[in-house]
Amino acid sequence: MKLRRIIAPVLVLCFVLIAGCTGGGSQTPAPAANNAPSGPEAVALKVWVPQNQVDPGTIERMQQQFAAANPQWDITFTTNVIGEDNAKNEILKDVTAAGDVFFFANDQIEDLVSAGAIAQLGGSTEQMVKSTMPEAVVSTVTLDGKLYGIPFTHNTFFMFYDKTLLTEDDVKSLEKIMAKELPPGSYNFQFDPAGGWKGAAFYYGAGLTIYGEDSVSYDLGCDWNSPKGVAVTNYLIDLINNPKCVWVDDASASELAAEHRLGAWWDGPWNYNVYKEALGDNLGLAILPTFNPDGNDYQCRGFYGSKAIGVNALSKAMPAAVAFAAFLGSEEMQIMRFNDTNQAPTNLKAGETAAVKADEVAYITSQEAAYASVAQPTNANFGSNYWANAGGLFTEIKSGVINKNNVQEKLNTFVEQLKVN
């Protein structure tokens, strides 16, 4: 096996695949000529990975282990540093020159598929992903019912709370959070819609959808103006206007937390260190809570995305590329990656290991993904329609433009804005 590293000025995300990939090349090598010498088949694999998997030597060790486990191939690896966030942009410059295997963010799938740049996965690859990962995780790499990648880590948010103000039992429901009597000058909850990214957790939690369960049934439109949607919106009107609840722009969560004046709030792992510095051992983490808008308890379900490993649809070494991608996304490699880079595994068994459970951020991220999340839609219609209008829905509740006297009318308008003609 030959290892060659080329450091490029960008970062990329890895998408894991296994045998059973369709599109972009044959899965079976062409038959050798009768007089061809026996021995390993020479294979060249270009691998695009993020910097954080190069610096600790992670990808090199994975390549060495894969080569040792597959003596049927004499593999020459070329490693380029391309980040997950920039994978699509770099791949679409020239698909034929892109990595055979690459890391990418799941919201790039539609553009990669449209360009014929990413291979569809089937067979044992699809089975591996669906049998070893939560449904919400699988959904992040599925488009029109077809699988295009192997997730290896999560991208979502969860609950932070102050253990001096709320208990582990309190934070299981918003009703308990808001009912707790806290010291004067304190807030029980901070509401942050994040332009609709976090605010959608209430509507999706109640079973409402945009463009159906698969997010691409455009004829179904948005059902947030249904009786249940009205109940959820009325609930949010009461919550946001409750003096025990503080709007995100009115006060800093970290500053309130440092003064023990904020019970609970929602944020992602990227701000964990900020809150840990403010609260130390008094910082608690939990999945999103339940809420009760109509006499029924619903689990809030936050938007969830993933980082994944993909295979170039035009790879000239398709069997080896698919097998290597699958290897990179396996339980064992996810554990190795977590140990090296602290990226929470998407594999269910890997997420239950002692090391992951001992890391509170990795563990709660895995739990959130498994039990309190919904795959964030990645299609272009959702991207252009929802984000342009969702932020206004929540800010108008805050300002009073939307109130209980006109909530049906306002929701009708919101739903109309999301129609796909």
TORDRENSE-918917 format. One record per residue (C-alpha): x, y, z; residue in one letter. Coordinates in steps of 0.1 Angstrom, whole numbers. Example, Ala and Ser with C-alpha at 12.3 -4.5 7.8 and 13.67 -1.06 7.14 Angstrom:
2
      u      v      w  residu
    123    -45     78       A
    137    -11     71       S
END
This chain:
421
      u      v      w  residu
      0      0      0       M
     13     34     -9       K
      2     65     11       L
      6    100     -5       R
     -7    131     12       R
    -14    164     -6       I
    -26    192     16       I
    -51    215     -1       A
    -63    248     12       P
    -99    237     19       V
   -118    214     43       L
   -141    185     34       V
   -166    160     51       L
   -165    123     46       C
   -195    102     35       F
   -193     64     41       V
   -205     38     17       L
   -203      0     14       I
   -208    -25    -14       A
   -241    -20    -31       G
   -235     15    -45       C
   -253     24    -77       T
   -246     50   -103       G
   -213     63   -115       G
   -195     31   -123       G
   -195     -6   -122       S
   -194    -24    -89       Q
   -173    -53   -103       T
   -139    -49   -119       P
   -136    -59   -155       A
   -124    -95   -160       P
    -87    -98   -162       A
    -71   -110   -195       A
    -63   -147   -196       N
    -26   -140   -196       N
    -28   -114   -168       A
     -6   -121   -138       P
    -23   -131   -106       S
    -19   -109    -75       G
    -34    -77    -60       P
    -52    -53    -83       E
    -36    -19    -84       A
    -60      7    -73       V
    -56     45    -69       A
    -80     62    -44       L
    -82    100    -40       K
    -96    108     -6       V
   -109    143      4       W
   -111    148     42       V
   -113    176     67       P
    -82    189     84       Q
    -93    176    118       N
    -89    140    105       Q
    -55    146     91       V
    -37    164    120       D
    -41    135    145       P
    -32    109    119       G
    -67     95    119       T
    -72     91     82       I
    -38     76     77       E
    -43     49    103       R
    -77     42     87       M
    -61     38     53       Q
    -35     15     67       Q
    -61     -7     84       Q
    -83     -8     53       F
    -54    -18     31       A
    -43    -46     55       A
    -78    -59     56       A
    -82    -59     18       N
    -51    -76      3       P
    -69    -81    -30       Q
    -61    -44    -38       W
    -27    -27    -40       D
    -39      7    -30       I
    -23     41    -36       T
    -40     67    -15       F
    -38    104    -22       T
    -52    125      6       T
    -64    161      1       N
    -77    184     28       V
   -111    196     18       I
   -136    206     45       G
   -172    193     48       E
   -185    228     45       D
   -167    234     11       N
   -170    199     -4       A
   -198    206    -28       K
   -181    238    -41       N
   -149    220    -48       E
   -165    188    -62       I
   -186    208    -87       L
   -156    226   -101       K
   -147    193   -118       D
   -164    161   -107       V
   -138    140   -127       T
   -110    155   -107       A
   -127    153    -73       A
   -120    127    -46       G
   -132     91    -51       D
   -143     93    -14       V
   -152    126      3       F
   -166    140     35       F
   -195    165     32       F
   -224    182     50       A
   -258    166     44       N
   -274    198     32       D
   -253    196      0       Q
   -269    164    -12       I
   -295    178    -36       E
   -269    199    -55       D
   -245    169    -57       L
   -272    146    -69       V
   -284    171    -95       S
   -248    174   -108       A
   -244    136   -110       G
   -215    139    -86       A
   -225    115    -58       I
   -232     78    -61       A
   -265     64    -49       Q
   -260     36    -23       L
   -280      4    -22       G
   -276    -32    -12       G
   -255    -39     18       S
   -244     -3     22       T
   -280      9     25       E
   -287    -20     49       Q
   -257    -11     71       M
   -268     25     74       V
   -304     17     81       K
   -297    -10    106       S
   -270      8    126       T
   -282     44    128       M
   -314     62    140       P
   -341     69    114       E
   -336    107    118       A
   -299    102    109       V
   -307     80     79       V
   -332    107     67       S
   -304    133     65       T
   -287    114     36       V
   -319    103     18       T
   -333    121    -12       L
   -364    109    -30       D
   -362     77    -11       G
   -326     70    -22       K
   -296     69      0       L
   -265     89     -9       Y
   -242     88     21       G
   -231     73     54       I
   -234     97     83       P
   -206     97    108       F
   -214    126    132       T
   -244    148    142       H
   -253    184    137       N
   -281    195    160       T
   -290    214    193       F
   -302    204    227       F
   -312    217    262       M
   -288    234    286       F
   -299    241    321       Y
   -286    254    355       D
   -286    226    381       K
   -289    251    409       T
   -323    262    395       L
   -338    231    378       L
   -336    194    384       T
   -331    166    359       E
   -369    159    363       D
   -379    195    358       D
   -363    198    324       V
   -382    169    309       K
   -412    192    301       S
   -416    229    294       L
   -446    229    318       E
   -424    218    347       K
   -397    243    337       I
   -421    272    335       M
   -439    262    367       A
   -408    263    388       K
   -405    292    412       E
   -371    308    408       L
   -354    337    426       P
   -365    372    417       P
   -348    386    386       G
   -344    351    371       S
   -359    336    340       Y
   -371    300    337       N
   -365    297    299       F
   -349    316    271       Q
   -368    315    238       F
   -346    315    207       D
   -363    307    174       P
   -330    310    155       A
   -347    323    124       G
   -370    292    125       G
   -343    266    130       W
   -351    261    166       K
   -386    274    166       G
   -397    246    142       A
   -392    221    170       A
   -426    228    184       F
   -445    224    151       Y
   -426    192    141       Y
   -429    179    176       G
   -467    181    173       A
   -465    160    142       G
   -469    189    117       L
   -449    190     85       T
   -438    210     55       I
   -442    192     22       Y
   -452    160     40       G
   -433    134     60       E
   -407    131     33       D
   -404    169     29       S
   -407    167     -9       V
   -444    161    -13       S
   -449    196    -25       Y
   -486    191    -32       D
   -492    187      5       L
   -478    221     13       G
   -475    232     49       C
   -501    221     75       D
   -492    246    102       W
   -526    263     98       N
   -545    232    110       S
   -563    232    143       P
   -532    216    159       K
   -510    243    143       G
   -532    270    158       V
   -529    253    192       A
   -491    252    189       V
   -490    289    179       T
   -513    299    208       N
   -490    280    231       Y
   -460    299    218       L
   -479    332    222       I
   -484    324    258       D
   -448    312    263       L
   -431    341    246       I
   -452    366    265       N
   -447    349    298       N
   -426    371    321       P
   -407    340    332       K
   -395    336    296       C
   -368    359    281       V
   -365    365    243       W
   -330    357    230       V
   -323    393    218       D
   -332    408    252       D
   -306    391    273       A
   -274    370    269       S
   -278    333    279       A
   -242    331    290       S
   -243    362    311       E
   -276    352    328       L
   -262    317    334       A
   -231    331    350       A
   -253    349    375       E
   -276    319    380       H
   -305    338    365       R
   -315    314    337       L
   -331    280    342       G
   -330    265    307       A
   -322    273    271       W
   -315    256    238       W
   -281    257    220       D
   -256    235    202       G
   -223    218    212       P
   -203    246    197       W
   -212    269    227       N
   -207    243    253       Y
   -174    257    266       N
   -189    291    270       V
   -216    278    293       Y
   -193    254    311       K
   -170    283    320       E
   -200    302    334       A
   -215    273    354       L
   -189    246    358       G
   -203    215    374       D
   -237    232    377       N
   -242    230    339       L
   -268    204    329       G
   -275    189    295       L
   -307    172    283       A
   -326    164    252       I
   -354    189    242       L
   -384    188    265       P
   -420    179    259       T
   -447    205    257       F
   -485    204    260       N
   -504    228    237       P
   -538    210    235       D
   -540    186    265       G
   -515    162    249       N
   -478    159    256       D
   -456    162    225       Y
   -418    157    223       Q
   -401    188    208       C
   -381    177    178       R
   -352    198    167       G
   -339    200    132       F
   -311    176    127       Y
   -284    173    101       G
   -253    152     98       S
   -218    150     83       K
   -213    121     61       A
   -191    101     37       I
   -199    100      0       G
   -185     83    -31       V
   -179    101    -64       N
   -204     89    -90       A
   -176     91   -116       L
   -150     72    -96       S
   -128     49   -118       K
   -122     27    -87       A
   -158     22    -77       M
   -157    -11    -58       P
   -127      0    -37       A
   -141     34    -32       A
   -174     21    -19       V
   -158     -5      3       A
   -134     22     18       F
   -163     46     24       A
   -182     19     42       A
   -151     11     63       F
   -147     47     72       L
   -183     48     85       G
   -182     15    104       S
   -187     13    141       E
   -150      7    148       E
   -139     37    127       M
   -165     60    143       Q
   -151     51    177       I
   -116     58    165       M
   -127     91    150       R
   -145    101    183       F
   -113     93    203       N
    -92    114    180       D
   -116    143    172       T
   -144    141    198       N
   -171    139    170       Q
   -201    121    184       A
   -208     88    165       P
   -240     83    146       T
   -237     45    149       N
   -260     34    177       L
   -236      9    193       K
   -207     33    191       A
   -228     59    208       G
   -234     35    237       E
   -197     29    244       T
   -183     39    278       A
   -161     65    262       A
   -189     83    244       V
   -212     81    275       K
   -185     96    296       A
   -183    126    273       D
   -215    145    282       E
   -216    165    250       V
   -212    136    227       A
   -237    115    246       Y
   -264    141    248       I
   -259    149    211       T
   -264    112    203       S
   -295    110    225       Q
   -310    141    209       E
   -305    127    175       A
   -320     94    184       A
   -351    106    204       Y
   -358    143    199       A
   -350    153    164       S
   -363    154    129       V
   -342    155     97       A
   -338    190     85       Q
   -352    192     49       P
   -325    198     23       T
   -346    204     -8       N
   -343    237    -26       A
   -380    246    -22       N
   -378    243     15       F
   -346    262     15       G
   -360    292     -4       S
   -395    292     11       N
   -392    283     47       Y
   -362    303     57       W
   -375    335     40       A
   -407    334     61       N
   -401    314     93       A
   -382    341    111       G
   -410    365    107       G
   -435    341    121       L
   -418    341    155       F
   -407    377    156       T
   -443    387    149       E
   -455    366    178       I
   -429    385    200       K
   -440    419    187       S
   -477    411    191       G
   -484    414    153       V
   -496    378    156       I
   -520    373    185       N
   -548    350    195       K
   -573    371    177       N
   -557    367    143       N
   -536    336    146       V
   -556    316    120       Q
   -554    344     95       E
   -516    348    100       K
   -510    311     97       L
   -530    309     65       N
   -508    336     51       T
   -476    318     62       F
   -488    285     46       V
   -497    304     14       E
   -461    317     12       Q
   -447    282     14       L
   -468    268    -16       K
   -448    254    -45       V
   -464    263    -78       N
END
